Amino acid sequence: VFGAGWQARSQVEALCAVRPIQRIKVFSRNAERRAVFCADMMARLGIDVVSAASAEETVRGSDIVVTITSANAPLFDGAWLEAGCHVTAAGSNDLIRREVDEKTVSRAARICVDSRATALRESGDLLPLLEKGRIHEGQFVELGEIVAGVRHGRLDEAEITLFESQGLAIQDLALARRLLIAARERGLGIHLPF
């Protein structure tokens, strides 16, 4: 995981909720913040969460790489990714932001986006490559297409996959609805008049 802020916490918790994660390596510019993040997440999740000494150490040997930063330059060399790795790049939601390099994008067998239209407006990782003709919009698979079973997320276990998350309000609303239903079923929360 690249980043040690509040969004990185959510990313780690979400990963651990859906994958059998045993160990997490964390790298960020601020060593003190990184150490606090690792200690907090280890206590919260009950798994090994360690501070990585470098970007390369973070990536090498990892099955999943998550970037959730405000970086304006690639955080790691895509050559370090191993076969079968999945990359979630969640911080490059502006044209001036970059988290992954061209090598990462070119090695990805699948480039998943929340929305093609949003990625074409906001993805700092993808737009420069589109403008140079190095990738094309037809390579993008929307997350909804994968979830609905219309398109494949991965055809074989050796493929490197990339999810460029820009975030969509509809995703937040769908989650809010599910949380509201769950709270009502459990009798939790306080009803507020509108």
Secondary structure, DSSP 8 states (H G I E B T S, - for coil): -B--SHHHHHHHHHHHHHS---EEEEB-S-HHHHHHHHHHHHHHH-SEEEE-SSHHHHHTT-SEEEE-S--BS-SS-GGG--TT-EEEE-S--STT-B-S-HHHHHHEEEEEES-HHHHHHH-TTTHHHHHTTSS-GGGEEEHHHHHTTSS-S-SSTT-EEEEE----HHHHHHHHHHHHHHHHHHT-S-----
